[in-house]
Amino acid sequence: MEAEQKRNALKTYFGYDTFRPGQEEIIDQILSGRDVLAVMPTGAGKSICYQLPALLLPGTAIVVSPLISLMMDQVKALNEAGVHAAYINSSLSERQTARALELAKEGRYKLIYVAPERLETRRFLDFACHAQISMITVDEAHCISQWGQDFRPSYVRIRSFVRQLPLRPVVSAFTATATEKVRQDILTSLELVRPCETVAGFDRPNLYFEVQRARDKKERVRRYLAEHSRESGIIYCATRKAVDELYLWLENAGFSVGRYHAGMSADARRRSQEDFIYDRTRVIIATNAFGMGIDKSNVRFVLHYHMPQSMENYYQEAGRAGRDGEPAECILYYSPQDTMIGRLLLESRELDEEYTEEERRMIREQDAVRLRKMEGYCTTTGCLRAYILRYFGERAEDSCASCGNCMTEFEQMDATEAAADVVRCVRACGQRFGQSMIAGTLLGESTARIRDRGMDKSPVYGKQSKLGKARVQDVIRTMLERGYLCQSKDKYSLLRLTESSERLLEQTQPFCISYKREEEKAGRKTKASGAPGGRSDQVADLTEGQQALFEELRKTRMLLAGRKRIPPYMVASDKTLRDMCVRRPRSQEELLDVNGMGEKKVKQYGEAFLKVLLGYGP
Ligand code: ADP
């Protein structure tokens, strides 16, 4: 396929001039007829990777997708862009389904989205066996794996559906979950043939990451919202109760907020979600039930009020910020209590009865490991971006120079003696205890737990009492990070020695740690201004005149969206409006140069936007 043709389609239908990293390669593979397994982080731009080939290949593409809201959103956006698409799921009546499949059979659609449990219905099979199917795409493909976090038994049946087709089309699978086991499961369960496996860059350079240790979380959040008063954002909490509390508190404080969790009625949830998407409320406070399939491009911040249960969860949720590629912030407010909440939530998680005892044990073990890695992210003084990338199996520089940690000057301390004492303590007790017992022993705490286990008789009891609790914990954390200690995989996380531990006893080289000083952080602004990726408001780098124009364009966008009953970002993203303010196009032709404006969009909305642009100053 000519490169020209792909670019034309990208510009015409989606309004973009260039592909993002990884996209073109995946598109080329699909177009050449090769199966694909693509692992891409949330927000990286998966949809275009299958939508564009679907447009260029003859016939209809079938997209299997797990969520009704996700399908509806995508189909709406595609039709907006001038692409004929439809969906088949339980939201349609019998008659609507029959009609859609009739049209599909006639080849009217370039894409048809379908829920997995509908694939093997007689009607759908009839369509699929008689129409020209250009390709099959499995979105959120990790749902096929029992090792993933969202296993869906109906996904397992995709394979048998594909087998029933008279001609096997090219099959592509997309997911944001990268673990080896899940990937392997996808390959075998979908019977991908000689697939091209790609892992697109997990880095999202426009996202700013920061962890703040905080006791006064509510106040921090309030301050943050006040400082970002014009921006849209999501605040994630670990429990429904916390969502309700924070919601009421912020609403009382006068902020434009909504809430979302599984304890609300379906109707209330839908309303909350729509208010947020249609920019009627600025901020939504939610549990992790919120967000799947929400492609709101102008989410400028994602705050975590509690630590999530895994890095997978965190990156997926944080990844909902800045989908338009513009700077956005992801801030996690951490307190050690979060770990306890996480543990409790995991322990209360009900596991499907289908699992064997052994499988249950393994799942629980994996949960505990994930939680620990998440805790590591919250406590590390190293580069946060590097931590994320390495977690997802990518290489990363030691410093990104732009995350919260890279921009903080940490205190340094020589902890050679303390580290040696930790090794002695772990060894003396036969590696039978976890962090708090070891730290408590070194600090000389006189608790019943310590006395009952005889740790007050340990040769190192009280030897590091001057150091204080926080620093002793920092020493242990750093030893874990650098591999001088490890933890047992069960939920007790017992401290164990490693091959390197002995080296610390020799004390031939200094063991230095860096740590955060809490008081300092509390007063610090969330971000140094002028830093890479930094900005306190979306339009801050526009001139005053441009900002006023931006507001006018925003109003027009709201009107256009209202008329068509679609969310404003589907008319044009914030990035597109900003680009208009900078370029000041004066004709339909010039509008085409604006980022995100394709032919179809110019045709539909060009006139309205031009009216504002031409009427605005010289
Ligand atoms: P996900 O990988 O989470 O499914 P999407 O496919 O929804 O991500 O894409 C995320 C956002 O990025 C969308 O707003 C989309 O329009 C935008 N996007 C995708 N590809 C490009 C591109 N080549 N140039 C600019 N924006 C893009």
Residues whose N, C-alpha, C, O or C-beta is under 5 A from the ligand:
A	BS01	ADP	Y16 T18 F19 R20 P41 T42 G43 A44 G45 K46 S47 I48 D295 S297 R323
